Amino acid sequence: MLFSLWFFGVVKIDLSIFGLTHETNKQIPSLASVNNFVKDPSGPELEALSKKQVQNPKITDLEKKLLLAPNSPYNVNDARNAYQEMLIEFEKSVEPIVLSKGFADWNIEEQKRIFAKKNESIQFFSLGNYEQALAEIREADRYSRIKIEKFDTNFTEYLSIAKKYYEEDDYNSAFINISQALRLKPQSVEALELKEKISLLPALLENIQKAVIARTENNIDMEVKYLSMAVNLDPLRYKLVDRLDDLRKRVLENNFANSIKKGLASVGNKDLEAARLYLKEAQSIFKERSENGLLSKKVKLLELDLKVERLLFGAKSASQSDNWLKAETLYKEARKLQPNRKDLEEGYNLAKKINILSSKLTTHLQTPRRLSSPNVTEIVGTLVTKAKGLSSQSPSLHDKKTKLQELLRAYSKKIKVTVISNGFTDVSVRGVGKVGLINEKVIDLKPGTYTFEGKRIGYRSKLIQVDIPPNLGGIVVKISSDERI
């Protein structure tokens, strides 16, 4: 840590603590006697560097910068800074590769040699010999790049050989070489992907063999199965892909024909669910085929027939349960779907007729007092007569008819009404007639609501409303005008 701070100029250190005496310092070339670290680009240094470029064409930007710099007086800070930059570049681009486990497995001695060169440069730097330190780190960088290139070449060779054996379906040889490649670069995406493909090779070859056997047995389904499994493992097996495509087309044609055939048979058996299923299967195979249109039309007709049959069944069940309102609704829906069916028309008309009669009878049952009116009595009598012909088909209609008949008889039978007065009051029944000046008188009135009126000269008239229910043995009405004006 202390060395790093001194290295980058953060702190100053007395070199004598490292045993560097004044005499020792004399051994370090003085700044005035050290050769310029940048020479004339046309001199022997350029020639030497050119030779290095032949050995290792990967020249760093920093080397180019140093090589092409113009002549200038030696500057210790320039050399020091150049070394620092080169060391940082070395640790950034070269060291991660050389330090990797793959590089160590490839050649541990070269790894040690490279870092020995780096350490030598650091020692020169610590002694203040920046030019020599720079030369050493440049040499370490050049040497490292040559070894890295050879390392990369070995990796590429292993990878290429593994690919070759994989393409030849030689699992063992491919596995050995991809293992060697991954030993050098265990994180290589390309190598890892190839290893994955090689690991699938035994299963791939097994599926191909099973597909061949299925083909000899003329078992298309099994051949498609195993070819599909093989292609899934390696989609680049184009011959297998072409064979699989051809088989799938044949399978589709067979499946389509079977779906149409079974669909038509299902229509004949009135199996709508199965017919729909086979139609859907056929459409999923070949959507635009004309056979789909034929089967679809027959399915729709079957669907209509079955729907009408369900409505008819429901209507009959409802009528048998004396639910003629529901029966009428169901008959009406069925008639809309198939308007030319006579049985649907007759069923609808009967249900409608029963419902109309039932509704009218209910209305009169809810207002029985209106039966006291002759007009209403006549209307109800007509309705009762009509209901007689249909009451056998509707128990509720029969009950309503019977109740109205009883009410008609009750309202047609007069009730004894005893009228009591004071003999001075002129009594009358509005809408019926006069009773007269009476003390007591019995009159006959049909059930209903009546208004009795009493008049007397010099007295206020008196009105009494009387409700006479049917089936009553008799009723007494008292009325007298006894309030003077």
C-alpha positions in Angstrom: 0.0 0.0 0.0 2.9 2.4 0.9 4.6 1.5 -2.3 1.5 2.3 -4.4 1.1 5.7 -2.7 4.8 6.4 -3.5 4.4 4.9 -7.0 1.7 7.4 -8.0 3.4 10.3 -6.3 1.1 10.7 -3.3 3.9 10.5 -0.7 7.7 10.8 -0.7 9.9 8.0 0.7 13.6 8.2 1.6 15.1 5.4 -0.4 17.8 4.9 2.2 15.3 2.9 4.2 15.5 0.2 1.5 19.3 0.1 2.0 20.0 2.5 -0.9 23.1 4.5 0.2 24.6 7.4 -1.6 27.0 4.9 -3.2 24.2 2.8 -4.4 22.5 5.7 -5.9 25.5 6.3 -7.9 24.9 3.0 -9.6 21.6 4.4 -10.9 22.2 6.3 -14.0 21.9 10.1 -13.5 19.2 11.9 -15.3 21.7 13.7 -17.4 23.4 10.5 -18.6 20.2 8.4 -19.2 19.4 8.0 -22.9 16.3 9.8 -24.1 13.4 7.4 -23.7 11.9 8.6 -27.0 14.2 8.3 -30.0 14.1 9.5 -33.6 11.3 7.5 -35.3 13.7 6.8 -38.2 16.4 5.3 -36.0 17.2 1.8 -35.0 14.5 1.8 -32.3 11.8 1.9 -35.0 13.5 -1.0 -36.7 13.6 -3.0 -33.5 10.0 -2.2 -32.8 9.1 -3.2 -36.3 10.6 -6.6 -35.6 8.6 -6.8 -32.4 5.5 -6.0 -34.4 6.2 -8.9 -36.7 6.4 -11.2 -33.6 3.3 -9.6 -32.1 1.3 -7.3 -34.3 -0.8 -6.1 -31.4 1.0 -2.8 -30.7 -0.6 -0.7 -27.9 -1.7 2.9 -28.4 0.8 3.9 -25.8 3.7 2.2 -27.7 2.8 4.0 -30.8 2.6 7.3 -28.9 6.1 6.8 -27.5 7.5 5.7 -30.8 6.3 8.6 -32.8 7.0 11.3 -30.2 9.5 14.0 -31.4 13.0 14.2 -29.9 13.1 16.1 -26.7 15.3 16.4 -23.6 14.9 13.7 -21.2 12.2 14.3 -18.6 12.0 12.1 -15.6 8.3 12.8 -15.1 7.6 11.7 -18.7 9.3 8.4 -18.2 7.6 7.9 -14.8 4.2 8.8 -16.2 4.7 6.6 -19.2 5.5 3.6 -17.0 2.5 4.2 -14.8 0.2 4.4 -17.9 1.7 1.2 -19.3 1.5 -0.7 -16.0 -2.2 0.3 -15.7 -2.8 -0.8 -19.3 -1.0 -4.1 -18.6 -3.0 -4.8 -15.5 -6.2 -3.9 -17.2 -5.9 -5.8 -20.5 -3.2 -8.5 -20.1 -3.2 -9.5 -16.4 -6.8 -10.8 -16.2 -6.1 -13.3 -19.0 -2.7 -14.4 -17.6 -4.1 -14.7 -14.1 -7.0 -16.9 -15.2 -7.1 -20.5 -14.2 -7.3 -21.5 -17.8 -4.0 -19.8 -18.6 -2.4 -21.4 -15.6 -3.6 -24.8 -16.7 -2.3 -24.2 -20.2 1.2 -23.2 -19.0 1.9 -22.3 -15.4 5.6 -21.6 -16.2 4.8 -19.0 -18.7 2.4 -17.4 -16.2 5.2 -17.2 -13.6 7.7 -15.9 -16.3 5.3 -13.0 -17.3 4.8 -11.9 -13.7 8.5 -12.1 -13.0 9.0 -9.6 -15.9 6.4 -7.4 -14.4 8.0 -7.6 -10.9 11.4 -6.7 -12.4 9.9 -3.6 -13.9 8.5 -2.6 -10.6 11.9 -3.1 -8.9 13.5 -0.8 -11.5 10.8 1.7 -10.9 11.3 1.6 -7.1 15.0 2.3 -7.7 14.2 5.4 -9.8 15.4 3.8 -13.1 12.2 4.8 -14.9 13.6 4.2 -18.4 14.6 0.6 -17.6 11.3 0.0 -15.8 9.4 1.2 -18.9 11.5 -1.1 -21.1 10.8 -4.0 -18.8 7.0 -3.5 -18.6 6.9 -3.1 -22.4 8.8 -6.3 -22.8 6.4 -8.0 -20.3 3.5 -6.7 -22.3 5.0 -7.8 -25.7 5.9 -11.2 -24.4 2.5 -11.7 -22.7 0.6 -10.9 -25.9 2.6 -13.4 -27.8 1.7 -16.1 -25.2 -1.9 -15.0 -25.1 -2.1 -15.3 -28.8 -0.7 -18.8 -28.6 -3.1 -19.6 -25.8 -6.0 -18.3 -27.9 -4.8 -20.3 -30.9 -4.7 -23.5 -28.8 -8.2 -22.8 -27.6 -9.5 -22.2 -31.1 -7.9 -25.4 -32.3 -9.6 -27.5 -29.6 -12.9 -25.8 -30.4 -12.6 -26.3 -34.1 -11.7 -30.0 -33.7 -14.6 -30.4 -31.3 -17.0 -28.9 -33.9 -15.6 -31.2 -36.6 -16.1 -34.4 -34.5 -19.6 -33.2 -33.5 -20.6 -32.8 -37.1 -19.2 -36.3 -37.7 -21.4 -37.6 -34.8 -18.2 -38.7 -32.9 -19.3 -38.1 -29.4 -16.2 -39.3 -27.5 -13.7 -37.3 -29.6 -15.9 -34.2 -29.6 -16.3 -34.4 -25.8 -12.5 -34.7 -25.2 -11.7 -31.7 -27.3 -14.5 -29.4 -26.0 -13.3 -30.3 -22.5 -9.8 -29.2 -23.4 -11.2 -26.0 -24.9 -13.2 -25.3 -21.7 -10.2 -26.1 -19.6 -8.5 -23.1 -21.2 -11.6 -20.8 -21.3 -14.3 -22.1 -19.0 -16.5 -19.0 -19.5 -16.5 -19.0 -23.3 -20.1 -18.7 -24.5 -19.3 -20.4 -27.8 -17.6 -23.3 -26.1 -20.3 -23.7 -23.5 -23.0 -23.8 -26.3 -21.0 -26.4 -28.2 -20.6 -28.5 -25.1 -24.4 -28.4 -24.6 -24.9 -29.6 -28.1 -22.3 -32.3 -27.7 -23.9 -33.5 -24.5 -27.2 -34.0 -26.4 -25.5 -36.0 -29.2 -26.2 -39.5 -27.7 -29.9 -38.8 -27.3 -29.9 -37.2 -30.8 -28.3 -40.3 -32.4 -30.7 -42.6 -30.5 -33.7 -40.7 -31.8 -32.4 -40.8 -35.3 -31.9 -44.6 -35.1 -35.4 -45.1 -33.8 -36.8 -42.9 -36.6 -35.0 -45.2 -39.1 -36.6 -48.3 -37.6 -40.0 -46.7 -37.6 -39.6 -45.8 -41.3 -38.7 -49.4 -42.2 -41.9 -50.5 -40.3 -43.9 -47.8 -42.2 -45.0 -46.3 -38.9 -45.4 -42.7 -39.8 -46.6 -41.5 -36.4 -43.6 -43.0 -34.6 -41.2 -41.7 -37.3 -42.6 -38.2 -36.9 -42.3 -38.6 -33.1 -38.6 -39.5 -33.1 -37.6 -37.1 -35.9 -39.3 -34.3 -34.0 -37.3 -35.2 -30.9 -34.1 -35.3 -33.0 -34.8 -31.9 -34.7 -35.6 -30.3 -31.3 -32.1 -31.4 -30.1 -30.4 -30.1 -33.3 -32.5 -27.9 -35.6 -29.6 -27.6 -38.1 -30.0 -31.2 -39.2 -31.6 -30.1 -42.5 -32.1 -33.5 -44.0 -34.0 -34.5 -40.9 -36.0 -31.3 -41.1 -37.0 -31.9 -44.7 -38.0 -35.5 -44.0 -40.0 -34.3 -41.0 -41.8 -31.6 -43.0 -42.8 -34.1 -45.7 -44.1 -36.6 -43.1 -46.0 -33.9 -41.3 -47.8 -32.9 -44.5 -48.8 -36.5 -45.1 -50.0 -36.7 -41.5 -52.0 -33.5 -41.9 -53.7 -34.7 -45.0 -54.7 -38.0 -43.3 -55.9 -36.3 -40.2 -57.9 -33.8 -42.2 -59.7 -36.5 -44.2 -60.4 -38.5 -41.0 -61.8 -35.4 -39.2 -64.2 -34.6 -42.1 -65.3 -38.3 -42.3 -65.9 -38.6 -38.6 -67.6 -35.2 -38.5 -70.2 -36.2 -41.1 -70.8 -39.5 -39.3 -71.4 -37.5 -36.1 -74.0 -35.3 -37.8 -75.8 -38.4 -39.0 -75.9 -39.7 -35.4 -77.1 -36.3 -34.2 -74.0 -36.1 -32.0 -73.5 -32.3 -32.1 -70.6 -32.1 -29.7 -68.6 -34.7 -31.6 -69.5 -33.0 -34.9 -68.3 -29.6 -33.6 -65.1 -31.2 -32.3 -64.2 -32.8 -35.7 -65.1 -29.6 -37.5 -62.8 -27.7 -35.3 -60.0 -30.2 -35.9 -60.4 -30.0 -39.6 -60.4 -26.2 -39.6 -57.2 -26.2 -37.5 -55.5 -28.4 -40.1 -56.6 -26.7 -43.3 -58.7 -23.6 -42.6 -59.6 -22.7 -46.2 -60.6 -26.2 -47.5 -64.1 -26.5 -49.1 -64.8 -29.6 -47.1 -64.9 -27.5 -44.0 -67.8 -25.5 -45.5 -69.8 -28.6 -46.2 -69.3 -30.0 -42.7 -69.9 -26.6 -41.2 -73.3 -26.2 -42.9 -74.4 -29.6 -41.8 -73.3 -28.9 -38.2 -75.3 -25.7 -38.2 -78.4 -27.5 -39.5 -78.0 -30.2 -36.8 -77.5 -27.5 -34.2 -80.8 -25.8 -35.3 -82.7 -29.1 -35.3 -81.5 -30.0 -31.9 -82.3 -26.5 -30.5 -85.8 -26.7 -31.8 -86.2 -30.2 -30.4 -85.0 -28.9 -27.0 -87.5 -26.1 -27.1 -90.3 -28.4 -28.2 -89.5 -30.8 -25.4 -89.4 -28.0 -22.9 -92.7 -26.6 -24.2 -94.4 -30.0 -23.9 -93.0 -30.5 -20.4 -94.2 -27.1 -19.3 -97.7 -27.7 -20.7 -97.9 -31.0 -18.9 -96.9 -29.2 -15.7 -99.7 -26.6 -16.4 -97.1 -23.9 -17.0 -98.7 -22.6 -20.2 -96.9 -19.2 -20.0 -93.6 -20.9 -20.3 -94.9 -23.3 -22.9 -96.1 -20.4 -25.0 -92.7 -18.7 -24.8 -90.9 -21.9 -25.8 -93.3 -22.6 -28.7 -92.8 -19.1 -29.9 -89.0 -19.4 -30.0 -89.1 -22.7 -31.7 -91.6 -21.4 -34.3 -89.2 -18.5 -35.1 -86.4 -21.0 -35.9 -88.6 -23.3 -38.0 -91.7 -21.4 -39.0 -93.1 -24.0 -41.4 -93.6 -26.8 -38.8 -97.3 -27.4 -38.2 -96.9 -29.0 -34.8 -95.1 -25.9 -33.5 -97.8 -23.6 -34.8 -100.6 -25.7 -33.2 -98.8 -25.9 -29.9 -98.2 -22.1 -29.8 -101.8 -21.3 -30.6 -103.2 -23.6 -27.9 -100.8 -22.2 -25.3 -101.7 -18.7 -26.3 -105.5 -19.4 -26.1 -105.3 -21.0 -22.7 -103.2 -18.2 -21.3 -105.6 -15.5 -22.6 -108.6 -17.3 -21.0 -106.7 -17.9 -17.8 -105.8 -14.2 -17.5 -109.3 -13.0 -18.1 -110.8 -15.5 -15.6 -108.2 -14.4 -13.0 -109.2 -10.7 -13.5 -112.9 -11.5 -12.7 -112.0 -13.7 -9.8 -110.1 -10.8 -8.3 -113.1 -8.5 -8.7 -116.1 -10.7 -7.8 -118.4 -7.8 -6.9 -118.6 -6.8 -10.5 -120.6 -10.0 -11.1 -123.6 -8.2 -9.7 -123.6 -6.3 -13.0 -125.7 -8.1 -15.6 -123.2 -7.0 -18.4 -120.3 -8.5 -16.5 -122.3 -11.6 -15.7 -122.9 -12.1 -19.4 -119.2 -11.7 -20.2 -118.1 -14.1 -17.5 -120.6 -16.6 -18.6 -119.2 -16.6 -22.1 -115.7 -17.0 -20.8 -116.7 -19.9 -18.6 -118.2 -21.6 -21.7 -115.0 -21.2 -23.7 -113.0 -22.5 -20.8 -115.0 -25.7 -20.6 -113.4 -26.9 -23.9 -109.9 -26.3 -22.6 -110.1 -27.0 -18.9 -109.2 -30.6 -19.4 -105.7 -29.6 -20.6 -105.1 -27.1 -17.8 -106.0 -27.9 -14.2 -105.6 -24.3 -13.2 -108.0 -23.1 -15.9 -110.5 -25.7 -14.7 -110.2 -24.4 -11.2 -110.8 -20.8 -12.2 -113.7 -21.8 -14.4 -115.3 -23.7 -11.5 -114.8 -20.9 -9.0 -116.4 -18.4 -11.4 -119.3 -20.7 -12.0 -119.9 -20.8 -8.3 -119.7 -17.1 -8.0 -122.1 -16.6 -10.9 -124.6 -18.8 -9.1 -124.1 -17.0 -5.8 -124.4 -13.6 -7.4 -127.6 -14.6 -9.2 -129.3 -15.7 -6.0 -131.2 -12.8 -4.2 -130.7 -12.1 -0.5 -133.5 -11.2 1.9 -133.0 -7.6 3.1 -135.1 -6.4 6.0 -135.5 -2.6 5.9 -136.5 -0.9 9.2 -137.6 2.8 9.3 -139.8 5.2 11.4 -142.8 5.3 9.1 -142.1 8.9 8.3 -139.1 8.5 6.1 -139.4 7.8 2.4 -136.9 5.0 1.8 -135.5 4.1 -1.6 -132.6 2.1 -3.1 -130.6 4.0 -5.7 -130.5 2.3 -9.0 -133.2 -0.3 -7.8 -136.4 1.5 -6.8 -138.6 2.8 -3.9 -139.2 1.0 -0.7 -141.7 3.7 0.6 -142.8 5.0 4.0 -142.4 1.9 6.1 -141.7 0.8 9.6 -140.4 -2.6 8.4 -140.2 -4.2 5.0 -138.4 -7.2 3.4 -137.0 -6.8 -0.1 -134.9 -9.2 -2.3 -131.6 -7.9 -3.6 -128.8 -9.7 -5.5 -125.4 -9.6 -3.8 -123.6 -6.3 -4.4 -123.1 -2.8 -3.0 -126.2 -0.6 -2.6 -127.0 2.9 -1.5 -130.1 3.3 0.7 -131.6 6.8 0.8 -134.1 8.2 3.3 -136.0 11.5 2.7 -138.3 13.5 5.0 -139.7 17.0 4.7 -138.0 19.3 7.2 -135.2 16.8 7.9 -131.9 16.2 6.3 -131.8 13.3 3.8 -129.8 10.3 4.9 -127.6 7.9 2.8 -126.4 4.5 3.9 -124.1 2.3 1.8 -124.7 -1.4 2.3 -122.5 -4.3 1.0 -124.5 -7.5 0.5 -122.2 -10.5 0.1 -123.3 -13.6 -1.7 -124.5 -16.7 0.2 -125.9 -14.7 3.0 -129.0 -15.9 4.8 -130.3 -12.3 5.3 -129.4 -8.8 6.3 -131.1 -5.9 8.2 -130.9 -2.3 7.1 -132.1 0.5 9.4 -132.5 4.0 8.0 -134.5 7.1 9.3 -134.3 10.8 8.6 -134.4 12.3 12.1 -132.1 15.3 11.9 -134.1 18.6 11.5 -132.9 21.1 9.0 
